[in-house]
Amino acid sequence: MSKIPGFMMSFALLAALSANAEEVVSSIKVEAWGKLPTGEEVQLYTLANEKGMSVSISNYGGLITSLIVPDKDGNPGDVVLGFDTLEGYLAGSPYFGALVGRYGNRIANGEFVIDGTKYNVTKNENGITNIHGGNVGFDKKIWTVEPGENEKATWLKLSLVSPDGEEGFPGNLSVSVSYILPREHNSLIVLYTAQTDKATPINLTQHSYFNLKGAGNGDILDHIVTIDADSITPVDKTLITTGELMPVEGTAFDFRTPTAIGKRIDADEEQIKNGGGYDHNWVLNMSETEPVTRAAIVTEPTTGRRLEVLTTEPGVQFYCGNFLDGTLKGKGGKVYGKRYGFCLETQHFPNSPNIAAFPSTILRPGQEYKTATVFRFLVEGQTEK
């Protein structure tokens, strides 16, 4: 468990930053990044701080297209998978860097019941499952962007409205996602908020694929991972959660102590076979007194880069690029092979609308959805501030 040292991670943070925003945003680079087939224009925004970190974000899909952080020797490197151009994402991307919604992860049979009414949503995975919001999820939307900055941080606030019935989901849903880059800390803070006029499921997340050696620089099997979780939500052969909790003790899913990803990823276990490796939701050990949990720590031995993921969410989907197969050419023409990236998608649990025992994902009128995640970058031996 951990608070974020050095600054307060809360929803008051964005309000305080915005209140002091300068009228002219001079340090955020904005460039044209092509057009969609519909003719809609796409922009790319780049935020940078004084500590060697920069992040590029598109108004299309809220994509994180580049995230540059220094290694132990101070050398910068881009640690997220993606493409050099918009066309790469439009041609077919496995959610590289995307904002995912309305419902991140899977809903079994593309259906659920709220207050006695049954809803059928798009079955966009093998014709039987809803995944990541449907055919045209938030990852394929143009977001409205409001940039801001002051002496403490730069940020982008992205907003959209998903109309009632879109992809089958009920309610007009107003969403905002803020990416905040502090000037004095190599962290990317992601704040999510939403309101609805009709009860609806919501489960927003960020789907970046990380490789701390650098995008396209080999697989991630030597990365050392710690996940603060005593159990996972197991899945069947179609990757749908069974509704149970499975203790990680004595299994390949025990990352409570630092363990290389590759050590047990091909273990002879049913859940490994069902997922084709790691593609599961870990049930985080949440504090009863602190709103923020340090969910995971990942280190890469050769570069010394260290990623810490902190969140208000109860779960995290740890996925290791099992479906990457070498057919995608990414940045600089580098091929993305199997297990060339890992995801840590902070979330509520998959298929929660159909499993009463799971934390609820139903947002109702008059309520506000609020979650937050921080991706904090350090190097081994660096003292947290």
Phi, psi and chi 1 to 4 in degrees:
 res  aa     phi    psi   chi1   chi2   chi3   chi4
   1 MET       -  144.1  -51.6  -62.9  176.0      -
   2 SER  -160.6  135.8  174.3      -      -      -
   3 LYS   -78.6  162.3  -75.0 -174.0  176.8  179.9
   4 ILE   -86.3  113.6  -62.2  173.4      -      -
   5 PRO   -72.4  150.5   27.0  -33.2      -      -
   6 GLY    91.2  -23.3      -      -      -      -
   7 PHE  -158.5  156.1   55.4   88.9      -      -
   8 MET   -86.1  120.9 -173.7   66.5  178.3      -
   9 MET   -95.6   99.8 -160.8  -70.1  -62.7      -
  10 SER  -155.6  171.8   70.2      -      -      -
  11 PHE   -75.0  -15.9  -69.9   89.3      -      -
  12 ALA   -69.0  -24.0      -      -      -      -
  13 LEU   -59.6  -49.7  172.0   63.7      -      -
  14 LEU   -63.6  -40.8 -179.2   60.3      -      -
  15 ALA   -61.6  -41.3      -      -      -      -
  16 ALA   -66.9  -41.3      -      -      -      -
  17 LEU   -64.6  -45.4  -68.2  174.1      -      -
  18 SER   -64.7  -35.1  -61.3      -      -      -
  19 ALA   -63.5  -27.0      -      -      -      -
  20 ASN  -107.3   16.8  -62.3  -46.3      -      -
  21 ALA   -67.4  142.4      -      -      -      -
  22 GLU   -76.5  149.0  -61.2  175.6    2.0      -
  23 GLU   -67.4  -34.6  -68.2 -175.2    4.3      -
  24 VAL  -106.1  119.2  178.5      -      -      -
  25 VAL   -91.3   99.0 -178.7      -      -      -
  26 SER   -95.6  -25.0   58.1      -      -      -
  27 SER   -97.8   -3.7   68.4      -      -      -
  28 ILE   -93.4  118.3  -61.8  175.5      -      -
  29 LYS   -80.3  131.7  179.0 -178.2  176.3 -177.8
  30 VAL  -125.2  130.5 -174.6      -      -      -
  31 GLU  -140.4  149.5   56.4 -172.4  -54.3      -
  32 ALA   -66.9  139.4      -      -      -      -
  33 TRP  -132.6   27.7 -153.1   49.7      -      -
  34 GLY   103.7 -172.1      -      -      -      -
  35 LYS  -133.6  152.1  -67.1 -176.6  178.7 -179.3
  36 LEU   -79.3  163.9  -59.8 -175.5      -      -
  37 PRO   -56.6  -24.2  -27.7   35.4      -      -
  38 THR   -76.2   -9.5   59.1      -      -      -
  39 GLY    95.0   -6.1      -      -      -      -
  40 GLU   -66.0  136.2  -65.9  174.2  -79.1      -
  41 GLU   -83.7  143.1  -65.2 -174.7   -7.1      -
  42 VAL  -117.2  135.4  177.7      -      -      -
  43 GLN  -117.8  157.7  -75.1   81.5   40.3      -
  44 LEU  -123.5  128.1 -167.5   65.4      -      -
  45 TYR  -112.5  134.1  -60.8   77.8      -      -
  46 THR  -121.1  124.0  -59.7      -      -      -
  47 LEU  -106.8  142.6  -73.5   60.6      -      -
  48 ALA  -143.0  152.1      -      -      -      -
  49 ASN  -122.6 -176.9   68.3   12.5      -      -
  50 GLU   -85.9    0.8  -69.6   77.7   11.3      -
  51 LYS  -104.9   11.9  -59.2  -63.3 -179.0  178.7
  52 GLY    92.0   10.0      -      -      -      -
  53 MET  -106.4  139.1  178.9  172.6  172.0      -
  54 SER  -142.1  153.1   68.0      -      -      -
  55 VAL  -140.4  133.9   57.0      -      -      -
  56 SER  -109.4  132.5  -65.2      -      -      -
  57 ILE  -134.4  135.3  -61.4  162.6      -      -
  58 SER  -101.3  149.4  176.1      -      -      -
  59 ASN   -73.4  -12.9   64.0  -31.3      -      -
  60 TYR   -85.1  113.6  173.6   71.5      -      -
  61 GLY    70.4    4.7      -      -      -      -
  62 GLY    58.3   28.1      -      -      -      -
  63 LEU   -63.1  131.4  -60.2  171.7      -      -
  64 ILE   -87.9  106.1  -65.4  176.3      -      -
  65 THR   -93.1  -19.7   64.5      -      -      -
  66 SER  -154.7  139.2  172.2      -      -      -
  67 LEU  -142.9  105.7 -159.6  161.1      -      -
  68 ILE  -105.0  125.1  -64.9  173.1      -      -
  69 VAL  -136.5  153.2  -68.4      -      -      -
  70 PRO   -76.6  155.3   24.8  -31.6      -      -
  71 ASP   -94.2 -169.8   66.3   10.0      -      -
  72 LYS   -63.9  -21.7   62.5 -175.7  178.3 -177.9
  73 ASP   -98.5    5.9  -61.4  -43.6      -      -
  74 GLY    86.0    3.8      -      -      -      -
  75 ASN   -79.5  129.5  -60.5  -46.4      -      -
  76 PRO   -75.3  148.9   28.5  -34.0      -      -
  77 GLY  -153.5  145.0      -      -      -      -
  78 ASP   -86.6  118.6 -172.3   -6.6      -      -
  79 VAL  -108.0   14.0  -63.1      -      -      -
  80 VAL  -122.2  140.6  -66.1      -      -      -
  81 LEU   -74.3  151.7  -84.4   60.6      -      -
  82 GLY   169.6 -159.4      -      -      -      -
  83 PHE  -126.7  159.7  -57.6  100.5      -      -
  84 ASP   -75.3  -25.4  -69.5  -39.3      -      -
  85 THR  -130.8  161.4   64.6      -      -      -
  86 LEU   -58.8  -35.8  174.3   62.8      -      -
  87 GLU   -59.1  -33.6  -73.6   69.8   27.2      -
  88 GLY   -61.3  -41.1      -      -      -      -
  89 TYR   -70.6  -38.3  -66.5   92.1      -      -
  90 LEU   -69.9  -29.7  -61.7  179.3      -      -
  91 ALA   -72.4  -19.0      -      -      -      -
  92 GLY   140.0  104.0      -      -      -      -
  93 SER  -126.1  137.7  167.8      -      -      -
  94 PRO   -80.7   49.6   30.7  -34.3      -      -
  95 TYR    67.2   29.8  -59.0   95.9      -      -
  96 PHE   -54.2  118.6  -74.7  151.9      -      -
  97 GLY    69.0   10.2      -      -      -      -
  98 ALA   -85.7  151.8      -      -      -      -
  99 LEU   -80.8  129.5  -75.6  178.6      -      -
 100 VAL  -114.5  133.7  171.9      -      -      -
 101 GLY  -178.5  171.8      -      -      -      -
 102 ARG   -66.8  -31.5  -71.9 -171.1 -173.3 -171.1
 103 TYR  -125.0  105.5 -161.1   94.2      -      -
 104 GLY   -66.8  143.6      -      -      -      -
 105 ASN    77.9 -156.8 -139.5  -57.3      -      -
 106 ARG  -111.0  147.8  -65.6  170.9  171.5   87.4
 107 ILE  -122.3  118.6  -62.0  176.1      -      -
 108 ALA   -61.9  134.6      -      -      -      -
 109 ASN    59.8   11.6  -59.0  -46.6      -      -
 110 GLY    57.3   38.6      -      -      -      -
 111 GLU  -150.9  155.9   61.6 -175.3   27.5      -
 112 PHE  -163.4  166.2   51.0   84.7      -      -
 113 VAL  -123.1  130.5  175.5      -      -      -
 114 ILE  -126.0  123.1  -59.4  177.9      -      -
 115 ASP    51.2   40.4  -60.6  -26.7      -      -
 116 GLY    86.1   -6.1      -      -      -      -
 117 THR  -101.9  129.4  -59.8      -      -      -
 118 LYS   -90.7  134.8 -176.9  177.3 -180.0  179.8
 119 TYR  -119.2  139.3  -64.6   93.1      -      -
 120 ASN  -114.4  122.2  -67.1  -71.9      -      -
 121 VAL  -111.6  168.5  -66.7      -      -      -
 122 THR   -57.8  130.2  -54.2      -      -      -
 123 LYS   -96.3   85.7  -61.4  178.0 -177.7  179.0
 124 ASN   -99.8    8.3   59.6  -47.3      -      -
 125 GLU  -123.2  107.2 -174.7 -179.3   50.3      -
 126 ASN    58.5   20.8  -58.4  -39.2      -      -
 127 GLY    70.9    8.6      -      -      -      -
 128 ILE  -129.7  -14.2   57.0  173.3      -      -
 129 THR  -133.4  142.4  -56.6      -      -      -
 130 ASN   -90.1  128.1  177.0  -87.6      -      -
 131 ILE  -131.2  133.5 -174.4  169.3      -      -
 132 HIS    54.1   32.9  -63.9  -27.4      -      -
 133 GLY    97.8  -10.3      -      -      -      -
 134 GLY   112.3 -166.9      -      -      -      -
 135 ASN   -63.7  -40.7  -71.9  -32.2      -      -
 136 VAL  -122.3   78.9 -175.3      -      -      -
 137 GLY   -83.2 -171.9      -      -      -      -
 138 PHE   -65.1  -19.3  -67.1  174.1      -      -
 139 ASP   -70.5  -11.3   60.7  -64.5      -      -
 140 LYS  -118.8   19.2  -63.8  179.5  179.6   65.5
 141 LYS  -104.4  152.5  -63.4  -76.8 -169.7  177.4
 142 ILE   -87.1  121.3  -67.2  -72.8      -      -
 143 TRP   -95.7  147.6  -65.5   68.5      -      -
 144 THR   -79.5  131.7  -61.7      -      -      -
 145 VAL  -116.7  131.5  178.8      -      -      -
 146 GLU  -120.8  105.4  -60.9  175.1   56.1      -
 147 PRO   -82.4  154.8   26.9  -28.8      -      -
 148 GLY  -156.6  161.9      -      -      -      -
 149 GLU  -160.1  156.5   68.2  171.8  -20.2      -
 150 ASN  -153.0 -161.1   63.1   12.6      -      -
 151 GLU   -72.9  -13.1   72.6  -79.3   -1.0      -
 152 LYS  -100.7  -27.7  -65.2 -175.6 -180.0  -63.5
 153 ALA  -165.1  165.1      -      -      -      -
 154 THR  -118.8  154.7   55.8      -      -      -
 155 TRP  -157.9  161.9   63.1   87.5      -      -
 156 LEU  -125.6  130.8  -61.6  178.1      -      -
 157 LYS  -107.3  116.5 -177.7  178.0 -179.6 -179.4
 158 LEU  -104.1  136.2  -76.7   65.5      -      -
 159 SER  -136.9  150.2  -56.2      -      -      -
 160 LEU  -158.5  165.4   60.2   73.7      -      -
 161 VAL  -120.9  123.1  175.3      -      -      -
 162 SER   -96.5  116.4  176.1      -      -      -
 163 PRO   -72.3  156.2   24.8  -32.7      -      -
 164 ASP   -54.4  128.3 -175.8   24.0      -      -
 165 GLY    92.3   -6.6      -      -      -      -
 166 GLU   -63.3  126.3 -174.8  170.3   53.6      -
 167 GLU    56.6   16.3  -61.3  -68.7  -30.6      -
 168 GLY    94.4   -5.3      -      -      -      -
 169 PHE   -80.7  140.0  -72.9   93.2      -      -
 170 PRO   -80.3  153.2   28.4  -34.2      -      -
 171 GLY    90.0  144.4      -      -      -      -
 172 ASN   -80.8  115.7  -65.8  -65.3      -      -
 173 LEU  -110.2  119.5 -174.8   72.1      -      -
 174 SER   -98.7  124.2  -61.2      -      -      -
 175 VAL  -124.7  141.4  179.6      -      -      -
 176 SER  -136.0  141.2   70.3      -      -      -
 177 VAL  -131.3  125.7  179.5      -      -      -
 178 SER  -112.2  127.2  -63.7      -      -      -
 179 TYR  -100.3  122.6  -70.4  110.3      -      -
 180 ILE  -121.9  127.7  -56.7  172.1      -      -
 181 LEU  -114.3  105.6  177.5   62.0      -      -
 182 PRO   -64.2  149.1  -20.7   33.5      -      -
 183 ARG   -74.8  -29.8  -65.0 -168.2 -174.5  -81.8
 184 GLU  -107.5    4.5  -64.1  -63.0  -35.8      -
 185 HIS  -138.4  137.7  -57.7  -87.7      -      -
 186 ASN   -85.5   72.5  -79.9   -8.5      -      -
 187 SER  -135.3  145.0  -61.1      -      -      -
 188 LEU  -112.8  114.0 -176.7   64.9      -      -
 189 ILE   -93.9  132.7  -54.6  170.0      -      -
 190 VAL  -122.7  116.2 -169.9      -      -      -
 191 LEU  -110.5  131.2  -55.0 -177.4      -      -
 192 TYR  -118.2  134.5  -54.0   84.4      -      -
 193 THR  -138.6  155.1   65.4      -      -      -
 194 ALA  -161.0  152.3      -      -      -      -
 195 GLN  -136.8  154.5  -58.2   84.0   33.6      -
 196 THR  -138.7  159.4 -176.0      -      -      -
 197 ASP  -106.2    4.3   61.6    4.1      -      -
 198 LYS  -152.2  142.7 -172.3 -175.5  -65.4 -174.9
 199 ALA   -55.0  130.2      -      -      -      -
 200 THR  -153.7  150.6 -170.4      -      -      -
 201 PRO   -75.9  145.5   -7.8   22.9      -      -
 202 ILE  -148.4  139.7 -178.0  170.9      -      -
 203 ASN  -159.2   82.7 -165.9   26.8      -      -
 204 LEU   -86.6  147.3  -55.2  180.0      -      -
 205 THR  -156.9  172.3 -167.6      -      -      -
 206 GLN  -114.5  130.2 -138.7  -62.2  -35.6      -
 207 HIS  -112.6   37.7 -154.6  -64.0      -      -
 208 SER   -68.1  142.3  -74.5      -      -      -
 209 TYR   -99.4  122.6  -71.6   64.0      -      -
 210 PHE  -103.6  146.1  -63.6   97.6      -      -
 211 ASN  -143.3  108.6 -174.2  -34.6      -      -
 212 LEU   -73.9   -6.9  -61.0 -176.7      -      -
 213 LYS   -81.5  -18.1  -70.6 -174.3  -71.7 -168.2
 214 GLY   120.7  144.0      -      -      -      -
 215 ALA   -58.5  125.2      -      -      -      -
 216 GLY    83.9    2.4      -      -      -      -
 217 ASN   -95.2   54.2  -69.4  -16.0      -      -
 218 GLY    92.0 -177.5      -      -      -      -
 219 ASP   -82.0  176.2   63.8   43.9      -      -
 220 ILE  -109.2   17.9   43.4   81.8      -      -
 221 LEU   -69.1  -21.4  -62.1  179.5      -      -
 222 ASP   -90.3   -3.2   59.3  -13.4      -      -
 223 HIS   -65.7  141.1  -72.4   52.3      -      -
 224 ILE  -100.8  124.8  -51.6  -62.4      -      -
 225 VAL  -120.7  140.1  174.0      -      -      -
 226 THR  -126.1  130.3  -53.0      -      -      -
 227 ILE  -127.6  125.2  -58.2  176.4      -      -
 228 ASP   -83.8   76.8 -171.6    6.5      -      -
 229 ALA  -150.5  136.7      -      -      -      -
 230 ASP   -95.5   -8.9  -65.4  -27.4      -      -
 231 SER  -153.5  164.5   59.2      -      -      -
 232 ILE  -123.3  168.6   63.2  166.3      -      -
 233 THR   -99.6  103.8   51.9      -      -      -
 234 PRO   -65.0  159.6   23.5  -32.7      -      -
 235 VAL  -125.4  157.8  -62.7      -      -      -
 236 ASP   -86.8 -170.1   62.5   20.7      -      -
 237 LYS   -69.5  -14.8  -68.4 -179.3  179.7  179.1
 238 THR   -98.0   10.3   65.2      -      -      -
 239 LEU    69.7   22.2  -63.7  177.3      -      -
 240 ILE   -93.4  133.3  -67.7  -64.6      -      -
 241 THR   -62.4  142.1   49.0      -      -      -
 242 THR   -83.0  -14.1   64.6      -      -      -
 243 GLY    95.7   -3.9      -      -      -      -
 244 GLU   -96.7  170.7  -56.6  165.7  -56.4      -
 245 LEU  -115.5  133.6  -60.6 -175.6      -      -
 246 MET  -115.6  119.0 -173.4 -170.6   90.4      -
 247 PRO   -60.0  142.0  -22.0   33.6      -      -
 248 VAL   -83.5  -14.8  -60.6      -      -      -
 249 GLU   -52.7  124.7  179.2   76.0   31.9      -
 250 GLY    77.1   13.8      -      -      -      -
 251 THR  -122.9  174.0   75.6      -      -      -
 252 ALA   -70.2   -6.4      -      -      -      -
 253 PHE   -97.4    6.7  -64.9   83.5      -      -
 254 ASP   -86.4   99.9 -168.8  -11.2      -      -
 255 PHE  -113.0   27.3  -76.0   93.6      -      -
 256 ARG   -70.6  -19.6  -67.9  174.3  -63.0  177.7
 257 THR  -119.4  152.8   57.7      -      -      -
 258 PRO   -56.6  127.0  -25.1   34.7      -      -
 259 THR  -143.2  137.3  -55.2      -      -      -
 260 ALA   -64.9  138.7      -      -      -      -
 261 ILE   -55.9  -41.0  -68.3  173.9      -      -
 262 GLY   -76.4   -8.2      -      -      -      -
 263 LYS   -62.6  -41.0 -177.1  175.4 -178.3  179.4
 264 ARG  -132.3   14.2  -60.7  178.2  -60.7 -141.3
 265 ILE   -67.0  -19.6 -162.8  169.3      -      -
 266 ASP  -114.0   28.6  -68.3  -43.7      -      -
 267 ALA   -62.4  152.3      -      -      -      -
 268 ASP   -82.5   72.5 -174.0   16.0      -      -
 269 GLU  -132.6  147.2  -62.9 -179.0   14.2      -
 270 GLU   -57.8  -44.4 -179.9 -177.3   18.8      -
 271 GLN   -67.9  -35.0  -76.4  -58.0  -53.2      -
 272 ILE   -63.5  -42.6  -71.1  -71.3      -      -
 273 LYS   -65.9  -41.0  -66.4  175.6 -178.3  177.0
 274 ASN   -62.8  -38.9  -73.7   -6.9      -      -
 275 GLY   -90.6   -7.1      -      -      -      -
 276 GLY    65.8   27.2      -      -      -      -
 277 GLY   124.1 -146.7      -      -      -      -
 278 TYR   -89.0  117.9  -61.9  122.1      -      -
 279 ASP  -157.8   62.4 -170.5    4.9      -      -
 280 HIS  -136.9  162.2  -63.7   73.0      -      -
 281 ASN   -96.2  122.3  171.9   66.6      -      -
 282 TRP   -91.2  135.1  -91.9 -108.4      -      -
 283 VAL   -89.1  107.2  178.9      -      -      -
 284 LEU   -72.9  147.8  -61.8  174.6      -      -
 285 ASN   -82.2   91.4  -64.5  -33.5      -      -
 286 MET   -80.1  146.1  -55.6  -68.2  -71.4      -
 287 SER   -81.0  145.4  170.1      -      -      -
 288 GLU   -81.5  -13.7  -65.3 -178.6   -0.5      -
 289 THR  -116.0  -22.0   58.5      -      -      -
 290 GLU  -111.5  134.5  -61.2  -68.3  -13.6      -
 291 PRO   -76.1  -16.4   28.3  -34.5      -      -
 292 VAL  -115.7  132.4  178.6      -      -      -
 293 THR  -112.6  137.7  -65.1      -      -      -
 294 ARG   -82.4   98.1 -178.1  158.2   60.4 -175.6
 295 ALA   -73.5  -41.6      -      -      -      -
 296 ALA  -151.7  152.4      -      -      -      -
 297 ILE  -131.7  131.4  -57.9  170.2      -      -
 298 VAL  -129.1  129.6 -174.1      -      -      -
 299 THR  -124.3  150.9   59.6      -      -      -
 300 GLU  -120.9  118.5 -161.5  -73.0  -55.2      -
 301 PRO   -61.7  -37.6  -22.5   32.9      -      -
 302 THR   -77.8  -37.4   60.6      -      -      -
 303 THR   -92.1  -18.8   64.7      -      -      -
 304 GLY    75.5    5.1      -      -      -      -
 305 ARG   -69.9  145.4  -68.8 -167.8 -179.9   98.4
 306 ARG  -134.2  128.1  173.0 -173.8  174.8  103.5
 307 LEU  -113.5  127.7  167.5   61.8      -      -
 308 GLU  -115.3  134.8  -61.4 -177.2   -3.5      -
 309 VAL  -114.3  120.5  178.8      -      -      -
 310 LEU  -117.2  143.2  -57.4   98.9      -      -
 311 THR  -157.5  158.4 -171.8      -      -      -
 312 THR   -92.1   -4.7   59.2      -      -      -
 313 GLU   -80.8  154.7  -70.6  -78.7   67.1      -
 314 PRO   -84.6  -10.0   30.3  -35.5      -      -
 315 GLY  -141.9  165.4      -      -      -      -
 316 VAL  -144.7  129.7   62.5      -      -      -
 317 GLN   -87.2  115.4 -173.3   83.4    8.4      -
 318 PHE  -100.7  111.5  179.7   43.4      -      -
 319 TYR  -124.9  137.4  169.9   58.6      -      -
 320 CYS  -117.4   35.0  -69.5      -      -      -
 321 GLY    63.2   35.8      -      -      -      -
 322 ASN   -64.1  -25.3  -53.7  -43.2      -      -
 323 PHE   -95.3   -5.0  -63.1  118.3      -      -
 324 LEU   -67.9  136.5  -62.6  175.8      -      -
 325 ASP  -135.5   13.2   59.1    6.4      -      -
 326 GLY    87.9    1.6      -      -      -      -
 327 THR   -87.3  -16.3   58.5      -      -      -
 328 LEU   -95.8  127.9  -66.6  176.3      -      -
 329 LYS   -99.7  123.0  -74.1 -172.1  176.7 -179.0
 330 GLY  -102.9 -145.2      -      -      -      -
 331 LYS   -59.8  134.6  -59.8  171.0 -172.9  176.7
 332 GLY    65.6   17.4      -      -      -      -
 333 GLY    77.9    6.4      -      -      -      -
 334 LYS   -72.0  139.7  -68.6 -176.9  178.4  179.8
 335 VAL   -86.5  138.5  171.1      -      -      -
 336 TYR   -98.7  102.5  -64.5  145.0      -      -
 337 GLY   -86.2  179.5      -      -      -      -
 338 LYS   -57.8  130.2 -175.2  174.8 -177.4  178.9
 339 ARG    62.5   39.4  -63.3  171.2  178.2  161.5
 340 TYR   -90.2   -2.4  -94.4   44.8      -      -
 341 GLY  -155.8  155.4      -      -      -      -
 342 PHE  -125.2  150.2   66.7   89.0      -      -
 343 CYS  -116.6  145.1  -57.8      -      -      -
 344 LEU  -128.5   88.4  -73.1  164.9      -      -
 345 GLU   -93.9  102.0  -55.8  157.3   60.1      -
 346 THR   -69.7  140.7   56.0      -      -      -
 347 GLN  -170.2  167.7   61.2 -178.7    6.5      -
 348 HIS   -80.9  174.1  -89.2   54.8      -      -
 349 PHE   -76.7  150.6  -56.8  165.1      -      -
 350 PRO   -60.7  147.0  -19.9   31.4      -      -
 351 ASN    59.0   22.2 -160.8   31.0      -      -
 352 SER   -58.2  -34.0  -73.0      -      -      -
 353 PRO   -59.2  -18.7  -26.0   36.4      -      -
 354 ASN  -108.1    4.3  -66.8  -50.6      -      -
 355 ILE  -130.0  102.0  -57.8  174.7      -      -
 356 ALA   -62.1  -28.0      -      -      -      -
 357 ALA   -75.1  -15.5      -      -      -      -
 358 PHE   -82.9  155.9  -77.3  179.0      -      -
 359 PRO   -55.6  134.9  -25.6   35.0      -      -
 360 SER   -67.2  142.9  176.4      -      -      -
 361 THR  -113.3   13.9   55.7      -      -      -
 362 ILE   -86.8  121.1  -55.6  -58.1      -      -
 363 LEU  -100.0  133.3  179.9   67.9      -      -
 364 ARG  -116.7  157.7  -63.5 -178.3  177.8  -83.7
 365 PRO   -54.5  138.8  -26.5   35.4      -      -
 366 GLY    89.9  -13.9      -      -      -      -
 367 GLN   -95.8  160.5  -62.2  177.0  -23.8      -
 368 GLU  -123.9  126.3 -174.7  172.2   24.3      -
 369 TYR   -77.0  127.6  173.2   90.7      -      -
 370 LYS  -141.2  120.6  -68.9 -176.0  176.8 -179.1
 371 THR  -141.3  163.0   74.4      -      -      -
 372 ALA  -148.4  146.1      -      -      -      -
 373 THR  -141.0  144.9  -66.8      -      -      -
 374 VAL  -125.5  130.7  176.2      -      -      -
 375 PHE  -104.9  106.8  -60.5   98.7      -      -
 376 ARG  -107.8  129.7  179.0  167.2   62.7 -169.8
 377 PHE  -111.9  129.9  -66.8   89.5      -      -
 378 LEU  -133.6 -179.2  -56.2  163.2      -      -
 379 VAL  -123.0  152.4  -67.5      -      -      -
 380 GLU   -55.9  131.3  -75.7  -61.9  -86.1      -
 381 GLY    93.6  -14.0      -      -      -      -
 382 GLN   -72.8  137.8 -178.7  178.0  -13.2      -
 383 THR   -84.7  131.0  -57.8      -      -      -
 384 GLU   -66.1  141.3  -63.2  179.8   -0.9      -
 385 LYS  -117.2      -  -62.7 -179.1 -179.9  179.9
